[in-house]
């Protein structure tokens, strides 16, 4: 069977695309390994527009329910399935799943998301979502009036620190290198805040706590150990886009993100669009991902039916 569209990914971008595909009557196959995206681990999401408070688990359930409400016989849902390849064919595209099966479509939207690079030190896994977090926008307000630390010296680390300075008591940023990777103007502006401290040549060695985080230990350039008494650890050491399965098909940037035209979400291959955290956009948020996917669906519909 030739579908109009195959959507890959079950986070906010993929779900938004699926709902719009159904409403536009595009015969669609929706492929996802799991529902909800990265935010599924967050205990209290406060920035999903229209919903003041929701857990990541409940958000995932709501997203799935929304798609299933509209799917009917328009959107075929294949959950628990991982796409392993996208191939150009004479008629369109072929998407291969991990079980070896293939599906055909005139167009493909990739919303496969990404995963945070994890902090690999003792205690990091134990206190994940118990004071250690990978999303300041999701969890930052929970640490109002408290001392926190940011691990990472790039733009993401400094932008996270800037967000946290709005409501935390103090922010200490640790970077293992001897100079920050963030833009100099960003570094200067953030470091000018009276409650901000940054430490170079600082290598985290352990996250400590009881039921929740109460400290982080690091070593300096001389190997001397230091311990910070903090309630929150925000990790910004990079993202790993879920794009290996299209590495030989699409143009990726140096960080393995899919390069897109931000005006349309089209990729380097006509007929394939991408949206969300797997793309080379500047900011990564649930609301942005959903909006980008809607933009992609509008463009997909026009390309399928008006060009």
N, C-alpha and C positions, 0 to 999 in steps of 0.2 A: 504493500500500500504506500502511495506517495502522499506524505503529509504536506500541508502548507508550511509548517514550522516545527522545529524541534527546539525545545528550551532545555538547557542543561544547568541545573543548580536549584536548590530548594531554600535559599535564604530570602531576604526581603526583595532583592532584585528579581530572582526567578519567580517568586510568587506574584509580584506586581505584574510581571510580564504575562504570566499564566492567566490571571484574571482579565487583563486587557485582551489577550488573545481570544478568550472565550467570548467576551462581549462583542468582539469584532468578527466572531464566527470564522476564525481561522482554524482549520483542522490541525490540531496540535498534539504532539507527543511531549509530555513533560517528564524529564528524567532527573531524579535526585537520589543520592545515597542516603541523606538524612534531611530533616527539616529544621529550619530556623537560623542557620548560619552561625557565626562566631558568638553572637550574643546569647546563645542558649545557656551559657554557663553563668550569666550575670544574675545575681539574686534580686536586683531591683533596678530596672531600666526606667529612667525618668525623662528621657528625651525622645521617645517615640511619639510623634505628634498626634494629639487627640487622646492620649492615654497617659495621665500623670504618673502612674506607677504600674509596672507589670514585670513579672519575673521573666527571665529568658526562656524558661520552660513553657510558661503560659503564652508568651509571644509566639513561640514555635507552633504551639497547638492552634492558636488563633489564625496564624498564617495558613496552616494546612487546611483548617476548616473553611476559611474564606475561599481558597481555590476550589475545594471540593464542592462548595455551595454553587459555584458557577460552572463547574467543569461539564456537567451533563454528558452528552455524547460528542461534545466538541473537543474537549481536552482529555486525552488518554494519559492517566497518571501511572508512571512506572517508578514507584518508590523502592528504596533499598537497592537501587541500580546505579552503578558508576560508569560514566562514559570513559572509554579508553582511547578513542580515536575519532577524528572527523576528517572525512576524505571527500574531495571533489569528484563528482561523477558527471556523465554527459547530461543527466536529467536534473542534477542539483547537488545534493550532498548525502553521504552515507555516514551514519553515526554508529560506531561499534561499542557495545557494552561489555562489561567484564565477563559476562557469561558466554561471550562469543557471538551473540545475536546482533543483527544490524537493523537499522531503520532508515528509511529514505525521506527526504524533505526538500522542498524548494529553497528553504531558508533555515538558518540556524542562529539561535541567540545563546551565547555562552555567558552564564552568570554563575560561574563555578566558585567564586569567592577566593579567599586566601586564609592562611593560618598564621598566627603570631609566632615569631621565633621565640622559643621558650628560654627562660633563664635556667641554666643548668648548674645549679648549686644545691647543696643539702638544704632541705627545708622549703625549697621553692614549690615543689609539687605538693607537699603536705599542706602548705598554707595558700595554695591557689584558691582564689575566691574566699579566702578567710583573712583578708588584709592584703594579699598580693593580687594584683589585677593587671590586665593588659589593655584596659580601656578607660581612660580618664573621663571621656564624655559620658560613658555609661555609669561609672561608679564613683567619680570624683566627689560629688556632693555628699556622699556618705561619710566623708572624712572632714567635714566642716569643723574648723577650730582645732585640728589635730596636726601633729608633725608627720610629714611624709617624705619619702625619698623617691626620686626618679632615676632609673637606670637607663642610660643612653645619652649620647652627646650629639646626635644629629638634629635636624629640624624637628622631627617628630618628638624627640625628647624635650627640646626647649618649648615647643608649642604646648606640650602636655604640662610642663612646669608653669607656663603662663596661665593656662586654664586653672590649675590648682591654686595658684596664688590668689585667686579671687575669693576663696573661702577657707583655705587651710591656715593654720597658725604659722607654719614654715615649710619651705621646700628645699631639700638638698638634692642636687643633681650629681650623679657619679658617672664619669666617663673613663674607660680604661686606657684611652690614648693620651698622648701628650699635648694634643690640641683638639678643640671641638670641631665637629664636622658640619655644624649648623652654619647658616649664613651669618657673617660677622655682625650685620645690623641686628639680626634676631638675638644673637648672643648678648650684644651690648644692651639692648633694650630690656631683656629679661633679667640680666644680672644687676640691672640698676634698681630692681625692687628691693626694698629694705628687708623683706623676709626671705630672700633668695640667697642660697649658697651653692657654689659649684666646685667640684673637686676633680682635678685631672689625675691621670695615672692611678685611678682607683679601680681595683678589680674585686667585685663582690665574691665573697667566699661562703656565706651562709645566711639564710633567713631564719630568724629565731622567733619563738612565740610559745604561747600556752594553747588556748583554744583559738586565738587569733594572733596575728603578727604583733610582736612587741619590739623587734629590732632587726637590724641588718649589719653584718660584719663584712668589712672589706680590707684589703691590703693596699698599701701605697707603693711607690716606685722602689723604696728601699726594703720592701717586704714586711714593714711594720703593720701590725693588725690594729684596726679601729672598729668600734661598734657604735652605731647610731641607734638611739632610742626613738623608734618611729612606730606609728600605728598602721601606716600604709606604705606599700611598695608598688610603684607603677613602672612597669617594664616597657620600654620602647627601644628594642634592639633589632627591629626589622620585621618585615612580613615575607611570607613564602606563598606566592600566588599558586593556585591550583591550575597550572597551565601546561604541565608536562605533556598532556595528551594532545595538545595542538602546537607543540614546539616546532614541528616540521611542516606545519600548515600555515600558521599566521606569523606575522612580524611581531616580535616581542622586544621590549626594551632591555636595558642592561640588568634590570631587576626581575626579568622574566614576566613582566606584566604585558598584557595584550595592548598594543598600540591602537588607539581608536581616534576617529574624527569626533571631537566633542559636540559638533553641530548635529550629528546624526547617530553616533555610536557605531558607525560602520568600521570594520576592521580593514586590514590590508587586502583581504580577499572579498570581492563583491559577492553578496549573498550571505555573508556571515557578519553578525553584529555581536557586540559584547557590552556588558554593563556590570557595575559593581566593583568590588574590591580586587577582581582579577585584572582590571584595566589600569592604564597609566594616568588616572585622574589625580588631582592634587590632594583632595580630601576624601577620607573613607568613613562614611557614616551610614547607618541603616536608612535614614530618610533620603540621603543623596543616592544611595544604590537603587532604592525603589523608584525615585524620580528618573534616574538615568535609564532604567529598564522601560519605563513608560515612554520616554522619548524614543527609545529603540523600537518599541512596538508600533508607535505612530509611523515611523519611517519604514518599518518592515511592511506594514499594511499598504502604504502608498506605493512602495516598490512592487508589491505583488499584484496590486489591483488598479494602479493608476499610471503605470509607466510601461 
